[in-house]
Amino acid sequence: MSLILSLLLALRASAAPGADLACERASYLLLHQHLNQTWFDSARAIVADVRQREPDNETGLCLWVKVLLQLGDEAPGRKEKRGWYVKARAVADTLRCRNPENPDGHMWWATAQGKIGQLDGVFSSAYMIGDLKQEYQRVLELDSGYALAWYALGRLYAELPFLLGGSLNRAEEYLRHGLAADPNYTLIRLELARVCVSRQRWSEARGELEALLATAQPTDPAEFALDDRPAALELLESLGAGRE
């Protein structure tokens, strides 16, 4: 190998960090994107580069699904949202098929599928509900401490009508399992507070909301700052002092 070629390869290696390091950086930027408006775009670029260099990297696939889902959430119209969600589902399916033992593939496939169903107005169809339950349960079979899967099941049971299997009792059970797995996941605590409100247990709802607001090290700092904290403050204000 010539000296010039060796130098070029060395420069390329120094300019492009390994996939693991790049994914770690992208994950940090996604989790802290509330601190800088450019960090989401930076994370997107990093993950896109990992996908190009190592398309089978499982962490890269998982992060790419998260990027696509956020792009869908932020898209202005239904058609645009659906397009991003369909792409996210396809990437998650790639991960799910590549390694059926990786719980992330099942988790994010079901998440994307649920978002598509909500847009299409078929979220309550028996076929989709069965698929979602099956995938979330599979996540927990693979990793019983996967807090987000407990949350997803809890929210599913909280949102479903009674005639389609909805149950606030089961929703609360799953959400409490999620908090046991990760007490700092404020998204779960917010949903539990909403379930308590639905059951007219006002003081318990306040307790969960106050615990959420007091969380010093949230699992997802960006989600806490941008979504969960504002929603908790709004819900806490709506409860007022008259409901005990």
Secondary structure, DSSP 8 states (H G I E B T S, - for coil): --HHHHHHHHHHHHHS--HHHHHHHHHHHHHTGGG-TTHHHHHHHHHHHHHHH-TT-HHHHHHHHHHHHHHHHH-SSHHHHHHHHHHHHHHHHHHHHH-TT-HHHHHHHHHHHHHHHHHHT-TT-HHHHHHHHHHHHHHHHH-TT-HHHHHHHHHHHHHS-GGGT--HHHHHHHHHHHHHH-TT-HHHHHHHHHHHHHTT-HHHHHHHHHHHHT-SS-SSHHHIIIIIHHHHHHHHHHHTTT--
